[in-house]
Amino acid sequence: MAEVVRHTEQGDIVAVIAHGDHVADIVPSGELDRLREMIEILSDTELVRDLIEGLADARAGHVFPASDIALDLAARRAASG
C-alpha cells in the first residue's frame, strides 16, 4: 500500500486489477475534483459554445482582459448555483 501512496503522491494514477480485470483506478488527491469540474463544464452546452466562440475570437485577435473573463465566469456560476 505504501508504494501505491508514493506513486499517487508523484501524480501517477494506479490501476487496481482484480482477478485479471481492471476494476478501479487510484488517483492523486484533487484529481477527482478536477475531473468532476471538467465533466460539469463539458455538460454545459452553452458554456462550451461560448468557449469555442472565445477561442475563435482569440485566434482572430479579439482578446479580453482576464479580469473581465473571471467576472463573467463568476456571474455564470452564481446564476447556475
C-alpha positions as CSV (number, residue, x, y, z in Angstrom):
1,M,0.0,0.0,0.0
2,A,2.9,2.4,0.8
3,E,4.1,2.0,-2.8
4,V,0.7,3.0,-4.2
5,V,0.7,6.1,-2.0
6,R,4.1,7.0,-3.2
7,H,3.0,6.7,-6.8
8,T,-0.1,8.9,-6.3
9,E,1.9,11.5,-4.4
10,Q,4.1,11.7,-7.5
11,G,1.0,12.3,-9.6
12,D,0.6,8.8,-11.0
13,I,-2.7,7.0,-11.5
14,V,-2.5,3.5,-10.1
15,A,-4.7,0.8,-11.7
16,V,-6.4,-1.8,-9.5
17,I,-6.6,-5.3,-11.0
18,A,-8.8,-8.0,-9.5
19,H,-8.9,-11.5,-11.0
20,G,-7.2,-10.1,-14.2
21,D,-9.8,-7.4,-14.7
22,H,-9.1,-3.6,-14.4
23,V,-11.7,-2.7,-11.7
24,A,-10.6,0.7,-10.5
25,D,-8.0,3.5,-10.5
26,I,-6.5,5.2,-7.6
27,V,-5.9,8.9,-8.4
28,P,-3.9,11.6,-6.7
29,S,-5.8,13.8,-4.3
30,G,-7.6,16.6,-6.1
31,E,-7.7,14.8,-9.4
32,L,-11.2,13.5,-8.9
33,D,-12.4,17.1,-8.2
34,R,-10.7,18.3,-11.4
35,L,-12.4,15.6,-13.4
36,R,-15.8,16.3,-11.9
37,E,-15.3,20.0,-12.7
38,M,-14.4,19.1,-16.3
39,I,-17.5,16.9,-16.7
40,E,-19.6,19.8,-15.3
41,I,-18.1,22.2,-17.8
42,L,-18.4,19.9,-20.8
43,S,-22.0,19.1,-19.8
44,D,-22.9,22.9,-20.1
45,T,-23.5,23.2,-23.9
46,E,-23.9,26.9,-23.7
47,L,-20.6,27.3,-21.9
48,V,-18.9,25.0,-24.4
49,R,-20.3,27.0,-27.3
50,D,-19.1,30.2,-25.6
51,L,-15.6,28.7,-25.1
52,I,-15.5,27.7,-28.8
53,E,-16.5,31.2,-29.8
54,G,-13.9,32.7,-27.4
55,L,-11.2,30.6,-29.0
56,A,-12.2,31.8,-32.4
57,D,-12.2,35.4,-31.2
58,A,-8.7,34.9,-29.7
59,R,-7.4,33.4,-33.0
60,A,-8.9,36.4,-34.8
61,G,-7.0,38.8,-32.5
62,H,-10.0,39.8,-30.4
63,V,-8.9,39.5,-26.8
64,F,-10.4,40.4,-23.5
65,P,-8.7,41.2,-20.1
66,A,-8.5,38.2,-17.8
67,S,-10.3,40.2,-15.1
68,D,-13.4,40.5,-17.4
69,I,-13.4,36.8,-18.1
70,A,-13.1,36.0,-14.4
71,L,-16.1,38.3,-13.6
72,D,-18.2,36.7,-16.3
73,L,-17.4,33.1,-15.1
74,A,-18.2,34.1,-11.5
75,A,-21.5,35.5,-12.6
76,R,-22.3,32.3,-14.6
77,R,-21.5,30.2,-11.6
78,A,-23.6,32.3,-9.3
79,A,-26.6,32.2,-11.7
80,S,-26.4,28.4,-12.1
81,G,-25.8,27.7,-8.4
